[in-house]
């Protein structure tokens, strides 16, 4: 058994290579960033669901003469 590389015993046929510590750390950081952003956006939307600082305007008036301009092309 002296000619068998040491890495041979790390591979598991049912699961592949085990994750390194650096890979687990990066996965945890990415999960915290993604889930933290989702939670922060949900909390912000719950605190202020509707914007009230928009300028006035945009009321719908149902005038018949303000239709779509048709061009002869």
Rosetta constraint file for C-alpha pairs under 8 A:
AtomPair CA 4 CA 8 HARMONIC 7.05 0.50
AtomPair CA 6 CA 10 HARMONIC 7.75 0.50
AtomPair CA 7 CA 11 HARMONIC 7.13 0.50
AtomPair CA 10 CA 17 HARMONIC 6.53 0.50
AtomPair CA 10 CA 18 HARMONIC 7.01 0.50
AtomPair CA 11 CA 15 HARMONIC 7.92 0.50
AtomPair CA 11 CA 16 HARMONIC 5.58 0.50
AtomPair CA 11 CA 17 HARMONIC 4.85 0.50
AtomPair CA 11 CA 18 HARMONIC 7.12 0.50
AtomPair CA 12 CA 16 HARMONIC 4.95 0.50
AtomPair CA 12 CA 17 HARMONIC 6.26 0.50
AtomPair CA 12 CA 18 HARMONIC 7.85 0.50
AtomPair CA 19 CA 23 HARMONIC 6.07 0.50
AtomPair CA 19 CA 24 HARMONIC 6.54 0.50
AtomPair CA 20 CA 24 HARMONIC 6.38 0.50
AtomPair CA 21 CA 25 HARMONIC 6.13 0.50
AtomPair CA 22 CA 26 HARMONIC 6.16 0.50
AtomPair CA 23 CA 27 HARMONIC 6.11 0.50
AtomPair CA 24 CA 28 HARMONIC 6.16 0.50
AtomPair CA 25 CA 29 HARMONIC 6.22 0.50
AtomPair CA 26 CA 30 HARMONIC 6.10 0.50
AtomPair CA 27 CA 31 HARMONIC 6.13 0.50
AtomPair CA 28 CA 32 HARMONIC 6.16 0.50
AtomPair CA 29 CA 33 HARMONIC 6.22 0.50
AtomPair CA 30 CA 34 HARMONIC 6.16 0.50
AtomPair CA 31 CA 35 HARMONIC 5.86 0.50
AtomPair CA 31 CA 36 HARMONIC 7.88 0.50
AtomPair CA 32 CA 36 HARMONIC 5.40 0.50
AtomPair CA 33 CA 37 HARMONIC 5.96 0.50
AtomPair CA 34 CA 38 HARMONIC 6.33 0.50
AtomPair CA 35 CA 39 HARMONIC 6.11 0.50
AtomPair CA 36 CA 40 HARMONIC 5.98 0.50
AtomPair CA 37 CA 41 HARMONIC 6.07 0.50
AtomPair CA 38 CA 42 HARMONIC 6.20 0.50
AtomPair CA 39 CA 43 HARMONIC 6.12 0.50
AtomPair CA 40 CA 44 HARMONIC 6.14 0.50
AtomPair CA 41 CA 45 HARMONIC 6.14 0.50
AtomPair CA 42 CA 46 HARMONIC 6.13 0.50
AtomPair CA 43 CA 47 HARMONIC 6.19 0.50
AtomPair CA 44 CA 48 HARMONIC 6.27 0.50
AtomPair CA 44 CA 49 HARMONIC 7.87 0.50
AtomPair CA 45 CA 49 HARMONIC 4.88 0.50
